[in-house]
């Protein structure tokens, strides 16, 4: 990552993808930042239901890229997929704007589902394709590739920061009718991002030799017929979301079955060598631990926002900050700390002390647990009516962001590096599935947020009586996961380096 600071002469296409993804993340994170507050304050859902709804929505957001990635590889190519995805997401946001204008009515309710459905399907086409296009601008041996992805990660977080700030200020005002302005801003951001991509794609998206990238694959059996799958995907996504939140938890079994199916497909392949197989096991193991990280981390737009809204003193210089704005501390710390972390790894590397990837990920999990421990200090012995200082939440977001830098980019590049070429996309799908499961669990965990006057939620017999016992669950889960990963680190490193 040190190269990022020094890198010069990246292709202009990288900056086109950077800006496109920046606007898209503005839209995704901007909307998500105010979603649970919109659900509880305008749509009048209770916190537990809104949490599960949030978890169902975000897990489907990570599930559809499996389909979007496949369709792009076989039929559409990256460019068409990004365009279709971008349009669907923009339409989804505008429908949410309409839902926000009709909140409190059955029409508003229907529009809410439809808008989120547009986002789920659109993201499935947009996100995997924009990410993989970054790599296509370079030759496979180009040393600037890693730096390119780091710059791209900056674009993601810059977009998230700007989007979250704007939607919090214009949407989370305390007046339920204002949430719609957040969705409108996100729709406009999506139009800007997609428009920019359309404008620049022919000029800037090519290989170093000048060959256009991301066009329809030569072997594509057809383009138009695939559009028929969109309404089917929409119906399925909305069906799953509705069923899962109201009657029967269907999403988690679906995710587990998908993961088992992919595992069987890969491990039954006879052409894999024993070494390949060892590396595939490492990817699955690491993906499993990543679930714990994101499930706790993604409390940010859910239980941690409920906490900021109700239990935290948000006044600064006589101005009360919106509860949802605190989430953007994550993007802020990522953008400011990523270069420092890169310097740290390089400095350690020079002394031969850079930790191996699984160890870095274990450190990430430990920081996650530490973040929640800070919160436990803040809420310990909290007297009724007393509000907690925002210092504790700022501390949590700082620790979580450093943890993210230890775990997320490192895990991603580990998957890229270890996956046998033949299964690189499928193993990327495993990474997305881990995120989907984690987001689902994040919603479930947030639904256990304790509320005064309601019976204490239970988790495997453990009673969550107050905020202290709630945050303690994450301290415990993060610490145990971190410890196990520390212990198996050496074994994993051996398996990663197993001879072919
Ligand atoms: N914040 C990053 C992004 O939006 C990574 C998120 C994740 O992997 N859960 O792309």
Boltz pocket constraint, residues with backbone or C-beta under 6 A from the ligand:
constraints:
  - pocket:
      binder: B
      contacts: [[A, 25], [A, 156], [A, 294], [A, 408], [A, 435]]
      max_distance: 6.0
